[in-house]
Amino acid sequence: MTAEAIAKCYLSDKQYAHTERVVGLCERFAESFSQIDKKTLMDAAWLHDIGKAFVKKKKRAKKHAKRKVVNEALKSVGWARNCAEVSYIIHRHKGKFRPQKHIIECSILRICDKLDKYNKDEKKHPKQYCEKSMKKIRRVLCQEDLQKFEKIYKNERSKLSYSRIKRKIMRETFLSTKLLEN
């Protein structure tokens, strides 16, 4: 079973839609980094919320990315290929963010997850969350990688801001049209 098929099978429709967007962002980031393991990054992106399917809803917010939960979830769904690496990236993309290996992959997954959440709900996930994540990422990336990363981040953030503004205008136009009809 592929990582995408597992995500489709175990995640809710809302979680799966979020995961698809995160994967798309990860693909755009990954294009600029030849030294990373793109297959492992894509697998981690598809499976980054798999722990949510195995943790009770009330405890989900903080526990779904814990290493033990991720490992159990991956075993439960029969994921064997590059399990240790995928689990590490998923676990390290959250929280205090102190990766020792797969640094670029962890950084990409972290910022793509934040960018999608920010784009989807600015009130619940304000822009400062993305900026806080970027500060943590800046601490772990070397200068050359950081320059590439910053360029892509700014480009993607501006695209997302534009699409969010466009959606807001379309919503307002739709609502005013509805009011005029009544």
PyMOL commands that set and color helices and strands:
alter all, ss='L'
color gray80, all
select helices_A, chain A and resi 3-10+13-30+38-47+50-54+57-63+67-76+83-92+103-120+127-140+143-181
alter helices_A, ss='H'
color red, helices_A
deselect
rebuild
show_as cartoon
